[in-house]
């Protein structure tokens, strides 16, 4: 595809680089269109005569022409991130570079982003990398690579990597036309250099020339015949080897058995189509114990790996959820069949429980193995796009040997079905289920009632722009950002204690691990008799129940995660530590500077040192009623762990400036509120408060905050007909699991 591009010098390189990466030919000419300020307006002319104008629109169009290049990301989420970086480049970076030579602010943003990444989005170069790299290249060149390397090493690494990809693509495209042109040139005979005439040789004797030619021809024929014979022998040998291998594979691939009588055989392939019932009694891999020695069991599991030893012995590792056990087959035919099973195949195994002399350290069930009597493949796996051993590699293994293969995020997400089979991922999903189960269990035991609130609603549930809008017949609807309004309304219907486990949607473009566009909310709301601390007592006991339940009932899953991702065990007490906001700030100011000063001494780069120095200055000057930042929260978590030996704590009485208008003010000092957060390892996992339940006070607070009462009239009306004092909280399930581990 050949396209015409009209552009100014500033954006030409971006377009040409993107076109080269997208394998599109473009012809460039000066732009004839101008902005009111006199700047050229880029324009892309498509084959049908349509045109695309302005930088980002053209870049997106070029990037989308060849989808396999992945220039717009590999999925919907990555595409959105690419768009965000493109907009940031044109609206902020390009304008800043025009107005100032100091672009440290841009480098600071990139350094944070690129510390653990190769490119801006995903694992491949995107059009966002192209645009930003082209914008920054001249400025970085002018500032000097050595200077940037000292202050922002990750940013410089990203920039040079991106420019290398860009230059290589443009050079490749430039060479292609030359190569084709050269191929199209007619070949001309080269003029042979003239040689001096040699003296005439004596004429050969009659028959001499013919004899020489005849002898040479016979030798050539003989040589060709030998080569043909050799080739034929090699082909015959190869054919026989292939036939022998095919016969061996066919032999050890096993027979295809009828489900009605498959148990009469020792091995083979079985297709289950619900033909009939069997009398087999099943045992879980994790339930195998030494006490079962010499008993026979049926196991259904995946083939984690196989190891053939000689002709008659094969070891298999069988995996079922997070448990693995060793199985042994003996005998030429059954061992051959077992050794030919592809990894991840599903098998039914009938065997005798044995107790090995030495523990099998490569399996989770170490004091038991199975002596296989029968093995049937019921689901044969095809070739795998990734190895589970590589996807399961621990951080300790990689530190010890960085050359070991690992699996990148793109490959994991493209093959998520297989990635989720790793023992650590299986355990994480079971722990998520455990958190929800223990949450429900505790609340039901304490007279709470589960409710289910709408998720498709007529207006933004928390206001603001962070809401997903969807088409709803002839109008619009919105995905719920919070069930809070509905929880409070439920209390006013005389349900005194309610909870919900359900999805929550936030349209937040965030690059942090703390934010998700969709997560599972664990919400509670309850009336109280005298004081909102009654709700804090419930929350404290709830988290104690969850963490104790996980520790006691999910020890196997926790150990499975720690094998791949080592972490220090969570430390908590019941009741947990409670601090007022002012007390937390005082502790931060007292203990924080010493920790930050030590970190500054150990900083690996000037960039890290500057960030820490900036944080140190803010901690020293932190006001009593000033909100705490994410970095302050993490530092406070370290301080409390060090001074109190706890990772779970509650901060109460937040300043009114950092809480919504519907939060009940403190009865003795209105600069504080009856609001609280619960923290785990220095990160907030729960936010809540006593809500204002008086309609008159709620109306006045809304006006004071600039919220028109008419816009929340249905919310205010919920408290007009007799209301209870109440409070509640919202918990992010994924964040609890992440920080527990």
N, C-alpha and C positions, 0 to 999 in steps of 0.2 A: 504494500500500500504506500503510495507517495502522496504527501500532503504539502500544502503551501503555508508558510508561517511568516507573518509580518510582525516584527518585534524590535524593540530598542536594544541597545547593547547590554543594559543591566540584566535583563531576563533571558537573553539568548542562550547562554550556557546551560541554564536550567532546562530549557526546552530541548536543546540538542542532546543533552545527556539523557533525559527521560526518553526521548525518541530512540536513541541508540540502545538503551536497555530494553525498550519495548519492541525493538527490531522493526522500527518504522522509519522510512526515508522521508525527510522533510527538506524542502527548499526554502531558504531564508531570504527575506527581503526587508528593507526598512519599513517601519509602520507608517501608514498615512493618517491614522487617527490620532487625535490628541485629546488629553483631558483639559478641563478649564484652566489648569495650572500650566499647560504646555507640555506635559509629560506624554510620551508615546503610549498608546493603548495596544497591547499585544492582541493579535487576531490570528486564529487558526482557520484556514479555508479547507473544508472537507470535500471529498470527491463529488458529492452531489450539489456543491455550491453553497451549502449551509456554512455558517461561521460560528466559531466559539471565541468569545472575547474574555480578556482579563487573565492574569497569571495563573491563579489556582484552578480556574475552570479548565484552562488549556492543559495544565499538568495532569489533572484528573482524567481528562479525555484521552490523553496520550497513554497514561498508565493503564487504562481500562481496555485498550485495543488488544494487548497480548496478555490475557489473564494469567497464563502459566508463569509469567515473570514475577507475579506476586507483589507488584509495585504498590497496590492499594491494600496490602495485607491479605491474610489467608481466610478471614471470616468477617462476619458483620461487626464484631467488636473491634478487631484490628483496623478495619476500614474506618470506623468512627475515630479511633485514636490517630490514624494518619491524617484525617481531616482536621483534627484539633491542632496537630503540629504544623500543618500547612497554614492554617489561619494564624497561629501564633507567629510564624515566620514573617508573613506579609504584614500583619497588623502591628506587630511590636518590634521584631528584630530588624526588619528592613528600615523602618522609620527611625529606630534608635541609631543605626549605623549611618544614616544620612545626617542626623543632627549632632552626633557626638562621636569622639574617638574612643571614649570609655565604654566598653561593652562588657564589663565585669559581671553585671547583673545577669546577662544572657549566659555567660560561662558558668556562673554559680548554679543556675537552673539545670544546665546540661550536666554538670559534674555530679549532681545528686542522681539524675536519671541514668547516667552512663556507668556508674560505679560497678554495677553487676550485669551490664548488658553489652551486647556488641552493636546493636542498632537501636533506633528510637522505638520501633514497634516490632515485636516478634523476633524471629531469628534470621531474617533476611533483609537486605537493603530495600527500602521503600521509597516512594516518590517524596515522602517527607524528609528522609535523609538527604536526597538529592537537592531539594530546594534549600534546606538549611545549610548544608555543606557549601553549596555554591555562594550563598549569601555571606558566609563567614570566612571563606578561604582567604580573600584579600586582606581582611582586617587582621586575621591571625598571622598571616605572612608578614604584615607590617609590624605587628607587635613582637614577632620573633618566636619561633618554635620553642627555643630553650626557656624563655620566660613563661610561656603558657604551660610547658611541661612541668615546671616547678609548682605552679599554682593550681593547674587544672589538668592533671595527667590523663584522667579517663576521657575527658572531652577531646584532648588532642589525639588520643588513640582512635576515638570514634571518627574524628574528622579525617585523619590520614587514611583510615580504612575505607571510608566512604569515597574519598577522592580517588583512591586507587581503583575502586570498582568503576567509578565514573570514567576515568581516563582510559582504562582498559576497554570498556564498552565503546567509547568514542573512537579509539584507535582501531578496534576491530571493524567498526562500521566504515571507517575511512579506507581501510585496506581492501574491503570487499569489492567496491567498484573497480579498483585498480586491477585486482586479480581477474575479474571477469572481462575487463577490457583487454588485458594481456592475452587471455585465453582466446579471445575473438580475433586477434591479429593473424593475418595469413602468414604461414611459415615460408621463409625465403631461404633458398640454398645458400650456405656460407661459401664465400670464395676461398678456395684452397690456396695456400701459399705455394708460390712457384718454387720448385726445387731444381737445382742444377742438373742438367742432363748427364746421366751416367753413360759410361762407355758401353757400346753394344756388346752383349754377352754372346758367347759362341752358341750356335744353334744346338739344341739338345739332339741326342741321337734318336733315331726312329724307334718308337715304342717306349722310350724312357718316361716321357710326360704322361702318357696314358697309364702306365703301370703305377706311377706315384699317386695319381688321382684315384685309381681303383683301390689301392691299399688303404688310403685314408678313408674312403667311403665304407669299406668293410669294417674298419675299427670303430667308426661312428655307429654303425648298425649294431655291432656287438655290444657296445657300451649302452645303447638305448635298450637293447633286449634285456641286459642284466638289471638295469634300473626298473624296467617294467615288471620283471620277475620279482624283484625285491619289494616293490610297491604292492604287488598282488599278495605276497606272503604277509606283509604287514596288515593289509586290509582284512585278510582271512583271519589273522590272529586277533585283530580288534573285534571282528564280527563274532568270533567264538567267545571272546571275553564278555562281550555285551550279552550274548545269548546265555552264558553261564550266570552272569549277574542277574539277568531278567528271570532266569529259572530259580535262582536262589531267592530273589525278592518275591517271586510269585509263591514260592514254598513258604517263606516266612511272613508273607503278607497275611497268611491265615485263610481258612475257608470262610465263606459267607454262610452263616448258620440260620436255621429256622428258629424263631423265638420259642416255638412250642416244645422243642427238644434240645435246645442249645446246651443245657446242663449235662447232657450225656457226653459232651466233648470237654477237652482240657483247655482249649484256647480257640479263638476265632473272632469273627466280626458279627455283631448282632445289631439289627435295626429294630428299634422299639416303636411300634405303631399302635400300642394299646391292644395287642392281639388277645391277651389273656392275663390272668393273675398268676404269680408264682408264690411259693411259700417261703421266700427268702426273708431272713431277719437281718436288718441292717445295723451297723455300728458306725458311729462317727469316729474319724481319725483321732480327734482330740480326746475321745473317751477311752482309748486303748491304755491299759494299765498292766503292770507285771502280774497282778492278781489273776489276770485272764490267761496266764501261761497254759499252753496245750489245748486251749479251746479254739474252735473254728469260728470265723466271722466273715460276713460279706461287707465289703467296703466299696463305695463308689467315690472316685476321686479323679483328679487330673494327673497326668504324667508330668511331673516337674522336670525330671531328667532321667536318662538311662545310662548305664555303664556296663558294656559287655566285656566279660573276661573269659577268653577262650571260647570254645564251641558250645559249652554246656552250662555256662553260668552267666546270669545277668542280674545286676542290681538296679532297682528302680526307686526313685523318690516320688512318693505319692503325696499330692497336696489337696487339702480340703479346707476352704476359707483360710484361716491363719495357721493351721496345723499341718505338719509334714511328718511322714513316717517312711522308713526304709522297708522295701519289699524285695525278696530274693526269689528268683526262678531258677530251677535246676533241671537240666535235660536239654538235648540239642534242639528239639523242635520248639518247645515252649520258650526256651531262652532266646532262640532265633526270632520268634514272633515278638517277644517282649522288647528285644533290642532294636527291632525295626519300627517300633511305635514312635511317631513324631511327638516332640514335646507339646504339651497342652492338650493332647488327646484325652478323652474321657473314657475311663475303663471301670468295669466291674471286676473286683478281685475277691476270690474266695481263698482263704488261707488260714494257716495255724499260727497262733500267737506264740512267739518265742522271745526269750530274754537274752540278749547278747552279753558276752563277758565284759566288754568295754562299752561305755556310752557312745551312741552315734551322735557326735557333736554337730553334724551338718543338718540334723532334723530337730524339730521342736519336741517330738516324742523320742526321747533319747534312750530310754531303758526298755524299749520294746521294738521288735521287728516282725514282719510277716513272712512266713514261709509259704510261698504261693503254690496252691494246688490247681487253681483254675483262674484264667484271666481272659476277659472278653472286651474287645474295643467296641463301644457303643456310639462314639463320636470322634472320628479321625480328624485331626487337625491338618490344615494345609501349611505351607511354608510361612513362617512368622515374619512380620515386618520389623520386629524388634525382639531382643532377647530379654526375658524377665530377669535374668541374672544381672544384666547391665542396668536395667531400670530399678533394680533393688539394691544397687551398690550403696554402701554407707559412706558417710562423709569421712569417717576414720580411714576406710580403705583407700579413698581417693587422695587423702593427705599423704598416706604412706606411699602410694604409687600413682602419681598424676597421669601416667600413660594408660591407665585402665580405661576401657571404653565406657561412656555414659550415654544416656538418652536425653536429647534436648526436649524443651517444652513443646515445640511444634510437633515433633514426632509423637510425643505422648498424647497430645490432644487430638491429633489425626487418627490415633489408634487407641482411643480412650477405653474401649472394651477390654483390650489386653492390658493396658496400663493399670486399670483398676484391679487386676488380678494380683498385683504385687501384695505381699503379706502386709506391708505397712499401710497401703491404701485400704485394704480390706479391714484392717484394724481401726483406721480412722473413721470409716463409715459405721462400723459397729459402735464406736464411742459416741458418734453423733446420735445414733439411735438410743444409746444408753442415757445421754443427757436428757433427751425428750421424755424417755420412759420415767426417769427418776424425778423430773420436773412434774409430770402428771401425777406420779405416785404420791409425792409429798403433799401436793395441793389437794388432791382428792381425800387424802387422810385428814386434812385440816379444813374440811367443809367448804372447799371451793367448788364451783360449778364451771364446767367447760362450755364456752360459747363459740360461735362461728360467725364472724362479722363479714360484711360485704368487702370484696376486693375490687369490684368494678363499680365506681361511684361517679356521681354527677359533678363533683367539684374537688379541687385539691384538698386533701384532708389536713394538711399542715400549712397550706399557702405556699407562696414562693414559686420559683421556676423549676425546682428539682422534682418534677412530676412527669410521668409518662402519659401522654395523651393518645387515645386510640379512637378510631372511627366507631360510632355507635349508631347504626342505621342512618338517619338524616342529620345527626348531630355528633357531639363528641362525648366521650367518657374518659375517666382517669383511673389509673391503677393506684390503689390505696397506698399511701405512704406510712400510715400508722392506724391501728385500731383504737386509738385513745378515746376519741369522741364516742364511739360505740360502747366501749367498756364503761365509761362514765354514765352513759344513758341507761345501760343495763342495771347499774346500781340503783338508779332512780326508779326502776320498775320493781324494786324490792328483791333483787338478787344481791345479797350482801357481799358475796365474794365470788369473783369470776376470773377465769384465765382463758388464754387462747394460745394455740400453737399454729402458726400460719405464715404464709409468705408476705414479705414487705418489699415494696419497690421504691427505689430512690434513683432518680435520673441525675446522678452525680458523676461528673467527669473527674475522677480522682485516680491518682497513680499510687496511692498508699495501700498497704495491706489491711488497713482499718475500715475501708469502705467498699461496699459491693452494691451493684445496681439491683440485685435481688438477693435477699437472705431470709432465713427462717427466724421469725420473731417469737419469743417466749414472753408473753405479756400477762401481767396480773393487775387487778384493781380491786380494792376492798374498802368497806366502810370501817371506821374505828370508833371507839367509845370516847376516849379522853384526849389522846395525843397521837400524832402521826408516827411517833417512834414505835407504836404497836406494829406498824407496817414494816419498819426497819427490823424489828425482831423476827418477823416472818421471813423477810429476805435473808437475814443472817442464817436462820435455821434451814432455809431452802438450799442455800449454797453448801452448807455443811452436809446436808443429806445427799446432794448431787456428788460432791467430791469424795465423800466417804463411800458412797455407792459405787462410783467408778473404781476407786482404789481396791475395794473388796471384791466386787463382782466382775471387773473387767481387767484383772491383773495380767492375763494372758495377752490381751489386746495392747495394753500399755507397754508391755515388754517387747511386743512385736514392732511397735513404732520406734521405741528407743533403740532397737537394734540397728535401724537405718538412720534415725535422727536422734542422737543422744541428747538428753536434756536432764537437768537437775529436778529431782522430785519436788512437787508443789508443797509448800509449807503453809498451813493455816491453823487457826484455833477457833474454838467456839465457846463463847461468843467472840467474834473477831474484833480487831482494833477499830475504834471509832474516833475520828478527829473532827473538830470544827474546821471550817475552811481557813479561818484566821490562824488556827494552830498548825495546820498543814503548811501554810505559807511561812510561818515562823520557823518551822523545822527545815523547810527548804532553804531559807536564807542562812540558817545556822550551819547545816551540815553540807549543803550543796557546793559551796565554793571550793572546799578542800578536794572533793572528788573531781571537780572540773579542772582545777589547777594541776592535779596529777595527770589527768588525761591530756592536757595541753603539753606537758613535758614529754609524753609518750606519743604525741601526734606524728603520723607518718608523712604528712605533707603540709605545706603552707596553707592549702585550702582547708584541710581539717582543723588546723590550728586557729585559723581565723573564725571558723564557725563556732568552735569551742570558746574562744575569747569573747565573741559576741554573746553567747549564751551566759557566760560567767558574769558579764556586765549586767545583763537583764535580771539574773537571779539576785545579785547584790542590791539592785534598785527596785525589786518587785514590791509593789504596793499591797497592802493588806486585802483590799477588795478588788484587785486586778485579776482577771481570769488567768488560769494556768494553761500554758501551751502544751502541745504534745510532748516536746522535749522535757518540759518541766514535770509532766506526769511520769515519764520514764525515770527521770532522775529521782523523783520522790519515791518511786517504787524501790529503787536501789537503796535509798536511805532507810526506808522502813524495814526492808529485808535485813539490812545491816544492824539497825538499832533495836528492832523488835522481833526479828526472826520470823516475820510473817509476810506472805505474798498476797493475802486477801485482807482488804480493809475498806472502811466506809468513810467518806468525807461528807459532812453535813453542814447545813447553813451556808449555802452559796450566795454570793452577792446578787442583788436584784437585777443589776445591769446585764448579767449573763444568763438569765432565765426568762422564759416566756411570760407574757402578761397574765396568764391564767394561774400562775404559781402563787400560793398563799404567802403573804409577807410574814416575817417574824413578828410575834405579838409585842415584843419589847423594843425592837430597833428595826425600822422599815428599810434600812439599807441592806439587811439580810433577808433571806427567804427560808421557808420550810422545805428546802430542796436538798437532794442528796445524790451522790454517785457511788457506785460500788466499783472498786478497782481490783485487778488481778495482775500481778507481776508488773505493776506500773502502767497498766492500760485500762481504760474505762470499759466495763462490761455491762453496766446497768446505769440508767439515768432515770430519776423519778422525783416526785414531790407530792406534797399535799396540794390538791387543786382548790381553787376558789369555788365554793358551792353556793354563794349568795349572789343572786342575779344582779342586784344593785351594785355591789362591789365589783363584780365582773365587768359590768358596763363601764364603770368609772375607770377601771384599769385599762380597758381596751381603748378608751378615748385618750388616756394619758400616754399610751404607747403609739398613738396614731392609727389605731385599727378601727375603722368605721363599725359601730355596733350592728348596723344593718347587715353587714357582710357575714356576721356570725350569729344572727338572730336565732336560728334554730338551736344552736349550741346554748345560748343564754336561756332560751325557753325551757330547756330540759330541767332547769333548776327552779322554775317558778312555782311548782305545785308541791312543795315540801321536799327538802333535799337533805341528804345525809353528809356529814363530814367524811371525806374519803381521800385516799392517796393510792398511788400505784407505781408501776415501773415497767420498763421495756428492756428485755435482754436479747442480745444477739447470739443465737446458738452457735454459729460458726466461730465467732470470736471467743466464746467460752472454751470450745474444744481446742482452738489454736493455742490459747494461753495456758490451758491446763497441761498441754503437751509441751 
